[in-house]
């Protein structure tokens, strides 16, 4: 839910609604940081944002991100982590992956930039060269679907890309809900528990 919609539902100012959502997302972020993906994990790069006219490919103004999804025995998605990155430097990519995925996991990637040193930090790394796949094929159909769902959710809820300053918390919100999607009852209790256990931090002004 966007701050505009929450403000209308509660009958409060936009800034009040924004502060409420910001604090909830901080609690979700702190909760997600406690868990690492394990087992078989697919990792890929993605870009969030609208169209950047005249700036194709990696020269775009969109926010670059890494997405990782762990799979079960039937190759269905279990858990997800997504994080923005500053670029595709191998050190940056390795650092972000280590923050999301247990070092004992088996990673599968395509030939994304910066991924060629993942085995150096201890991962079992399997690479699939995209050039060898068909035009409509993706090395991980599960990741392809989750990237499309994430982009649709962002666009459908917020109608624009959240500012780069706060986009990490929006991504953690998406992962918090996705990773608890099978909870039939009690999701609100999980969120309230996360809020109660979160470390208070200063919340900046809306951007």
Buried (B, 14 or more C-beta within 10 A) or exposed (E): EBBEEBBEEEEBEBEBBBBBBBBBBBBBBBBBEEEBBBBBBBBBBBBBBEEEEEEEEEEBEBBBBBBBBBBEEEEEBBBBBBBBBEEBEBEBBBEBBBEBBBBEBBBBBBEBBBBBBBBEBEBEBBBBEEEEEEEEEBBBEBBBEBBEEBBEBBBEBBEEBBEBEBBBBBBBBBBBBBBBEEEEEEEEEBBEEBBEEBEEEEEEEBE
